[in-house]
Amino acid sequence: MADKLSPQPTNRMPDALTKIASLYHKELPLITKTPLLFEKYCPFVPTSYQGDSASFVVGNVRVTVGQERTGRPMGVLRLRTHKILFHVLIKLWEVLDYPDKVEFNIIDLLEFLKKSTGGKSYLNLMSYIKDLQKISIQFEDIATGQIISNLTILSEAVFWNRKEKDKHQLELFHAYYQFHSYFQKVFKEYTKLVPMRLDQLLKLKTDIGIRLYSLLSIVTHSGSYQRTLTNLLIDLHLSSKYNGKYERKRKLEKGIKEVNNKILANKKRIKCRIELTKDKKDYKIVAYQETLGEAMKAQMEDPTINDLKHIHMMKAIKKPLPARKSQKKMPEEVSNILKKMMGES
């Protein structure tokens, strides 16, 4: 059965959203056009990926993540760390009404993510934010060998610390970030047109679940969505290993089950399942959005939105860096690493 994306005229969705869905099978070269194309050219690789850079082909475009023009690898952007953080940073930007620079308290953000506020956790968080600033996403026209563009998600990510007077052991860490100007338009569309909820995203445990939740929240907006598992694996950049239909089903079914019934911000939920195609040569995913019933009204509001408002440093309650009971101040080794990351001597 051929893949299809079939909008239903009775679904009165915004024209812009319908247009985004209709572009899914067209090979537009730039990731900055629409949220759907950002998902199609998704620069985030599986968490278990071992390389220092990654490359994959979408249509006639080669996408390379984490490689300088000289060929030196820079590292990659991973699904369970960088992509989830990416969506949190976009939502925080939206909650604060799209400022040029978003200022926040690092300890507050760690608590929002339900992470430890110890030294290792905030070093990792700062490292992931810095990765969004330094790791490049390169697009190459395969036919001509021409580099179409070479971008990073963040144009700035700056960290600094302050000490409370007369409290030597308290160090309060703050930061700000700014999205690259090329991405600001498409990321604003994310906040307006992609009905993902952070509380649902943060519950996802698998890489495929994380990718599918953001992808299906877009493509099911205009009606039922069907895609063979062969082509879905290509969309997820996982196609090389799984030649048999049962292998493909085993690879994808856990992530599909994880996303099934996940709630969206538009008072609907994603319904998705795996079926055999009519010719029985492959399996396919069938996905659509279902309106929530009256009993689900209590779950219609995303509880993370109010939490995000308190991460902004001007509104946050400044919290001290938690110290171990056996010590009065932060370990010197961690302090030196932080100072080096923040450009202090």
C-alpha positions, 0 to 999 in steps of 0.5 A: 500500500502506498504511503499517504498523508490524507487531509480531511476537509472536515477538519477545519485546521489553520491553513498554515498547518495544513500547508505544512502537512502537505509539504511532507513528501516534498524535498525542500532543502532547508531545515529552517522552513517549517517545524515539519521539515525540522523534524524531517531533517532532525539533527538529533541522533539516537542516544546510543550513537557512538560516533563524534559526528553523524551524516544521513541523506534526506532526498537530495540533501546530505545532513551532517551533524557535528563536523567542522568544514575542515572535517574535524568532528565536534560531537553530536546532538542526542535525542534523550539529552539535547532534543528534550532540552531543546523543546524545554528551551523553546517552551521557556522562550514562548512562556517569556514572550519570545525575548531576544535573550532568555535568562534563567537560573540553572538550579531551577531548570535542573529541578524542573527537569527533575534532575539532581542539583549536584555538581555533575548534573549542572555541569552536564546541563551546561555542557548540553546547552553549550553543545546547542551553540557549538555543534553545527548542522550542515546541509550539502546538495549531493548533486553539486557538492555545494554546502547549502548552509551550516548552522547552530541552534543557539547563537549564544549561551553564556553562564556566570555565577554570583556569591551571596554576601557573607555566605561564602559557600553559596554560589548561584549560577545563572545563564542566558541563551539566544536562538540562531536568527535563522531558526527563530521563525521556525521555532516560533511556529513550533510554539504555535502549531505543534501541540506537544506538551512538555509533561508528556514529552518528559515521560518518554523513555525511548528515542523512538518515542521522543522522535515520534511524539514530535513528528506525529503531533505535526503530521496528524493535525490534518487527518489520518497519517499512514506510513510503511515501517520501511519509510518510517525508519528512513524518516527516523534515520534508522533504516540500514539494519532492518531488512525484514518486516518483523525486524522493523516491527520489533524495532518500532513497536515499543516506541509506537506503544509509548506514544499511543494515548499521549495527550496534546496541548490542543485537548486531543491525544495521539492514537497510533497502531501498527497494521499489515499493509494490504499486500502483506509485504510490510507493516505500517503505522496508522496514526490520528488525533482523538478528542479527549472526553469529559473525564480527561478535562483535568489533564488538558492543561500542561502543569509544566507551564507555570513551573517554566515561568519560575525558571526565568532568573528575574522571577526565580527564587534564587537557590544556593548550590547544594553542598554535601553535609561534610563540606562547607563549599563546592569542591575545588575541582568542580569550581575550577571546571565551572570557571574554565567553562565560563571563561574565568581565569 
